[in-house]
Amino acid sequence: MANALVSIQIIPKTINGENVIPYVDEAIAVIDASGVKYEVHPLETTMEGDLQELFSVITKMNEKMIEMGSSNVISQVKILYQPTGITMDTLTEKYRS
C-alpha cells in the first residue's frame, strides 16, 4: 500500500520566456512513465506511492526540464507521509458521488 501522497507544481524557466505548458506536459509524461498512480489538477499533480519512489520521480521531472533547455526549475511540493498507508481516495471519497 502507498505510504505517501505527493503533490507537485513544476515551474521551469523557459529558454526565451515561452509558454511552459509543453514543459509541464513532458513533466507529466515522466510521471506517467513511472507507473505510479497520479491525478492531474489545474495547478498541481498529485502522485500516490512509496515516498522514496515519488522523490525519484520528482528528480526525473526536474532533470527532464533541464534536458529540454530550462536553466532552472522551481518545484513546489506538498507531502503527506503516513507509514500505515494512505490513498488519494481515502482523502477525497466523501466528495465523490
KOLPA-853721 format. One record per residue: residue number from 1; residue in one letter; x, y, z of N, C-alpha, C, O in turn. Coordinates in Angstrom, 1 decimal, decimal comma. Each point is the difference from the previous one (the first is absolute). Layout:
    nr   rest      n_X      n_Y      n_Z     ca_X     ca_Y     ca_Z      c_X      c_Y      c_Z      o_X      o_Y      o_Z
   NUM      A        X        Y        Z        X        Y        Z        X        Y        Z        X        Y        Z
...
END
This chain:
    nr   rest      n_X      n_Y      n_Z     ca_X     ca_Y     ca_Z      c_X      c_Y      c_Z      o_X      o_Y      o_Z
     1      M      0,8     -1,2      0,0     -0,8      1,2      0,0      0,9      1,2      0,0      1,1      0,1      0,6
     2      A     -1,6      1,0     -1,2      0,7      1,2     -0,1      0,2      0,6      1,4     -0,9     -0,1      0,8
     3      N      2,0      0,7     -0,6      0,2      0,7      1,3      0,2      1,5     -0,1      0,2      0,7      1,0
     4      A     -0,5     -0,2     -2,2      0,2      1,5     -0,2     -0,9      0,5     -1,1     -0,2     -0,7     -1,0
     5      L     -0,2      1,9      1,1     -0,6      0,8     -1,0      0,9      1,2     -0,2      0,4      0,7      0,9
     6      V      0,0     -0,5     -2,2      0,9      1,2     -0,2     -0,7      0,8     -1,2     -0,2     -0,5     -1,1
     7      S      0,0      1,8      1,4     -0,5      0,9     -1,0      1,2      0,9     -0,5      0,7      0,4      0,8
     8      I     -0,7     -0,3     -2,1      1,1      0,9     -0,5     -0,5      0,9     -1,1     -0,8     -0,3     -0,8
     9      Q      1,3      1,5      0,9     -0,1      1,0     -1,0      1,4      0,3     -0,5      0,8      0,5      0,8
    10      I     -0,6     -0,7     -2,1      1,4      0,2     -0,5     -0,1      1,2     -0,9     -0,8      0,2     -0,9
    11      I      1,8      0,7      1,1      0,1      1,3     -0,7      1,3      0,2     -0,6      1,0      0,5      0,7
    12      P     -0,8     -1,0     -1,9      1,3      0,2     -0,7      0,2      1,4     -0,5     -0,9      0,6     -0,5
    13      K      2,2     -0,2      0,5      0,3      1,3     -0,6      0,3     -0,4     -1,5      0,9     -0,7     -0,3
    14      T     -1,8      1,3     -0,6      0,2     -0,4     -1,4      1,0      0,9     -0,7      0,4      1,0      0,5
    15      I      0,1     -1,5     -1,6      1,1      0,6     -0,7     -0,2      1,5     -0,3      0,8      0,8      0,3
    16      N     -1,9     -0,5     -1,0     -0,3      1,3     -0,4     -1,3      0,5      0,6     -0,7      0,9     -0,6
    17      G      0,3     -1,4      1,8     -1,2      0,4      0,6     -1,2     -0,5     -0,7     -1,1      0,5      0,2
    18      E      1,2     -1,6     -1,0     -1,1     -0,5     -0,7     -1,0     -0,8      1,0      0,4     -0,1      1,2
    19      N     -1,5     -0,3     -1,7     -1,0     -0,7      0,7      0,6     -1,2      0,7      0,7     -0,8     -0,6
    20      V     -1,1      0,6      1,9      0,6     -1,2      0,7     -0,9     -1,2     -0,1      0,5     -1,1      0,4
    21      I     -1,6      1,2     -1,0     -0,9     -1,2     -0,2      0,7     -1,2     -0,6     -0,2     -1,1      0,5
    22      P      0,9      1,3     -1,6      0,7     -1,2     -0,6      1,0     -0,7      1,0      0,2     -1,2      0,0
    23      Y      0,4      2,0      0,8      0,9     -0,5      1,0     -0,8     -0,7      1,1      0,4     -1,1      0,4
    24      V     -1,5      1,6      0,0     -0,8     -0,6      1,0     -0,5     -1,3     -0,5     -0,1     -1,0      0,7
    25      D     -0,3      1,0     -2,0     -0,5     -1,3     -0,6      1,1     -1,1      0,1     -0,3     -1,1      0,2
    26      E      1,5      1,5     -0,5      1,1     -0,9      0,1      0,3     -0,5      1,4      0,3     -1,2      0,2
    27      A     -0,5      2,1      0,8      0,2     -0,4      1,4     -1,1     -1,0      0,4      0,3     -1,0      0,7
    28      I     -1,5      1,2     -1,2     -1,1     -1,0      0,3      0,3     -1,3     -0,7     -0,3     -1,0      0,5
    29      A      0,9      1,1     -1,7      0,4     -1,3     -0,7      1,0     -0,8      0,8      0,0     -1,2     -0,1
    30      V      0,9      1,9      0,8      1,0     -0,7      0,9     -0,8     -0,7      1,1      0,3     -1,2      0,3
    31      I     -1,3      1,8      0,2     -0,8     -0,6      1,1     -0,7     -1,2     -0,6      0,0     -1,1      0,6
    32      D     -0,6      1,3     -1,8     -0,7     -1,1     -0,6      0,9     -1,2     -0,3     -0,4     -1,2      0,3
    33      A      1,6      1,4     -0,8      0,9     -1,0     -0,3      0,5     -0,8      1,3      0,4     -1,1     -0,1
    34      S     -0,5      1,8      1,2      0,5     -0,7      1,2     -1,0     -1,1      0,5      0,4     -0,9      0,7
    35      G     -1,6      1,0     -1,1     -1,0     -1,0      0,4     -0,7      0,3      1,3     -0,8     -0,8      0,5
    36      V      1,1      1,9      0,2     -0,6      0,3      1,3     -1,4      0,5     -0,3     -0,3      0,6     -1,1
    37      K     -0,6     -0,7      2,0     -1,4      0,5     -0,1      0,1      1,5      0,1      0,7      0,5      0,9
    38      Y     -1,4      0,2     -1,7      0,0      1,5      0,1     -1,3      0,6     -0,5     -0,7     -0,6     -0,8
    39      E      0,5      1,8      1,2     -1,1      0,8     -0,5      0,5      1,4     -0,4      0,7      0,6      0,8
    40      V     -1,1     -0,1     -2,0      0,4      1,4     -0,4     -1,1      0,9      0,4     -1,2     -0,2     -0,2
    41      H      1,6      1,3      0,9     -1,0      1,0      0,4      0,5      1,3     -0,7      1,1      0,1     -0,5
    42      P     -1,9      1,0      0,5      0,3      1,2     -0,7      1,4      0,6      0,4      0,7      0,6     -0,8
    43      L     -0,4     -0,6      2,1      1,2      0,7      0,5      1,1     -1,0      0,5      1,1      0,5      0,4
    44      E     -1,4     -1,8     -0,4      1,0     -0,9      0,5     -0,4     -1,4     -0,3     -1,2     -0,3     -0,4
    45      T      2,1     -0,6      0,5     -0,3     -1,5     -0,3      0,3     -0,7      1,3      1,1      0,2      0,7
    46      T     -2,0     -1,1     -0,3      0,2     -0,8      1,2      0,4     -1,4     -0,3     -0,7     -0,6     -0,9
    47      M      1,7      0,1      1,5      0,5     -1,4     -0,2     -0,3     -0,8      1,3      0,0      0,6      1,1
    48      E     -0,1     -1,9     -1,3     -0,3     -0,9      1,2      1,0     -1,2     -0,1      0,2     -0,6     -1,1
    49      G      0,5      0,3      2,1      1,0     -1,1      0,0      0,9      0,0      1,2     -0,2      0,6      1,0
    50      D      1,3     -1,3     -1,2      1,1      0,0      1,0      0,7      1,3     -0,1      0,4      0,5     -1,0
    51      L     -0,1      0,1      2,2      0,6      1,3      0,1      1,3      0,1     -0,8      0,2      0,9     -0,8
    52      Q      0,7     -1,9      1,0      1,3      0,1     -0,7     -0,2     -0,1     -1,6      0,7      0,7     -0,7
    53      E     -1,7     -1,5      0,3     -0,2     -0,1     -1,4     -0,5      1,3     -0,6      0,3      0,4     -1,1
    54      L     -1,2      0,3      1,9     -0,5      1,2     -0,5      1,1      1,1      0,0     -0,1      0,9     -0,9
    55      F      1,0     -0,9      1,8      1,1      0,9      0,0      0,8     -0,2     -1,3      0,5      0,9     -0,6
    56      S     -0,3     -2,2      0,2      0,7     -0,3     -1,2     -0,7      0,5     -1,2      0,7      0,5     -0,9
    57      V     -2,0     -0,6      0,9     -0,8      0,6     -1,2      0,2      1,5      0,0      0,2      0,5     -1,1
    58      I     -0,2      0,2      2,2      0,2      1,4      0,0      1,4      0,4     -0,5      0,2      0,9     -0,8
    59      T      0,8     -1,7      1,1      1,4      0,2     -0,5      0,0     -0,1     -1,5      0,6      0,8     -0,7
    60      K     -1,3     -1,9      0,2      0,0     -0,2     -1,5     -0,8      1,2     -0,7      0,4      0,4     -1,1
    61      M     -1,4      0,1      1,8     -0,8      1,1     -0,6      0,9      1,2     -0,2      0,1      0,7     -1,0
    62      N      0,7     -0,4      2,1      0,9      1,2      0,0      1,1     -0,2     -1,1      0,3      0,9     -0,7
    63      E      0,2     -2,1      0,7      1,1     -0,3     -1,0     -0,6      0,2     -1,5      0,8      0,5     -0,8
    64      K     -2,0     -0,9      0,6     -0,6      0,1     -1,3     -0,1      1,5     -0,4      0,2      0,3     -1,2
    65      M     -0,6      0,5      2,1     -0,1      1,4     -0,3      1,3      0,6     -0,4      0,1      0,8     -0,9
    66      I      1,0     -1,2      1,6      1,3      0,5     -0,4      0,4     -0,5     -1,4      0,6      0,7     -0,8
    67      E     -0,9     -2,0      0,6      0,3     -0,6     -1,4     -0,7      0,8     -1,1      0,5      0,1     -1,1
    68      M     -1,7      0,4      1,4     -0,8      0,7     -0,9      0,5      1,5     -0,2     -0,5      0,7     -0,9
    69      G      1,5     -0,3      1,7      0,5      1,3     -0,2     -0,2      1,0      1,1      0,5      1,1     -0,1
    70      S     -1,3     -1,5      1,1     -0,2      0,9      1,2      1,4      0,2      0,7      0,7     -0,9      0,1
    71      S     -0,5      2,2      0,3      1,2      0,2      0,7     -0,2     -0,3      1,5      1,0     -0,3      0,7
    72      N     -2,2      0,3     -0,2     -0,3     -0,4      1,4     -1,5     -0,3      0,1     -0,8      0,3     -0,9
    73      V      0,5     -0,9      2,0     -1,4     -0,5      0,2     -0,4      0,2      1,4      0,8     -0,3      0,9
    74      I     -2,0      0,8     -0,7     -0,5      0,1      1,4     -1,1     -1,1      0,1     -0,8     -0,2     -0,9
    75      S      1,0     -0,6      1,9     -1,0     -1,1      0,3     -0,6      0,3      1,4      0,6     -0,1      1,0
    76      Q     -1,9      0,4     -1,0     -0,7      0,2      1,2     -0,7     -1,3      0,4     -0,8     -0,6     -0,8
    77      V      1,2      0,0      1,9     -0,4     -1,3      0,4     -0,7     -0,1      1,3      0,4      0,7      1,0
    78      K     -1,5     -1,4     -0,9     -0,7     -0,3      1,2      0,0     -1,5      0,2     -0,2     -0,8     -0,9
    79      I      0,5      0,4      2,2      0,1     -1,4      0,3     -0,8     -0,4      1,2      0,0      0,7      1,0
    80      L     -0,8     -1,8     -1,2     -0,7     -0,6      1,1      0,7     -1,4      0,1     -0,2     -0,8     -0,9
    81      Y      0,9      0,6      2,0      0,6     -1,3      0,2     -0,7     -0,7      1,2     -0,1      0,5      1,1
    82      Q     -0,4     -1,7     -1,4     -0,7     -0,8      1,0      0,4     -1,4     -0,1     -0,5     -0,8     -0,8
    83      P      1,5      0,3      1,6      0,5     -1,3     -0,1     -1,0     -1,1      0,1      0,2     -1,1     -0,6
    84      T     -1,4      1,3      1,2     -1,0     -1,0      0,0     -0,8     -0,1     -1,2     -0,9     -0,9     -0,2
    85      G      1,1      1,8     -0,8     -0,7      0,0     -1,3     -0,9      1,1     -0,2     -0,7      0,5      1,0
    86      I      0,6      0,0     -2,2     -0,8      1,1     -0,4     -0,3      0,0     -1,5      0,9     -0,4     -0,8
    87      T     -2,1      0,8      0,4     -0,3      0,1     -1,4     -0,7      1,3     -0,3     -0,6      0,6      1,0
    88      M      0,6     -0,2     -2,2     -0,8      1,2     -0,4     -1,5     -0,2      0,3     -0,6      0,9      0,5
    89      D      0,2     -2,1     -0,8     -1,5     -0,3      0,2     -0,4      0,1      1,5     -1,1      0,4      0,3
    90      T      2,0     -0,8      0,6     -0,3      0,1      1,4     -0,3      1,5      0,4     -0,9      0,2      0,8
    91      L      1,6      0,7     -1,4     -0,2      1,4      0,4     -1,1      0,7     -0,8     -0,6      1,0      0,5
    92      T      0,2     -1,6     -1,6     -1,0      0,7     -0,8     -1,3     -0,7     -0,3     -0,9      0,5     -0,6
    93      E      0,8     -1,8      1,1     -1,2     -0,8     -0,3     -1,3      0,7      0,5     -1,0     -0,2     -0,7
    94      K      1,0      0,9      1,7     -1,3      0,6      0,5     -0,5      1,1     -1,0     -1,1      0,4      0,1
    95      Y      2,0      0,1     -1,0     -0,4      1,0     -1,0     -0,4     -0,5     -1,3     -0,5      0,7     -0,9
    96      R      0,7     -2,0      0,7     -0,4     -0,7     -1,2     -1,4     -0,5      0,1     -0,4     -0,6      1,0
    97      S     -0,4      0,8     -2,1     -1,4     -0,5      0,0     -0,1     -1,4     -0,5     -1,1     -0,6      0,0
END
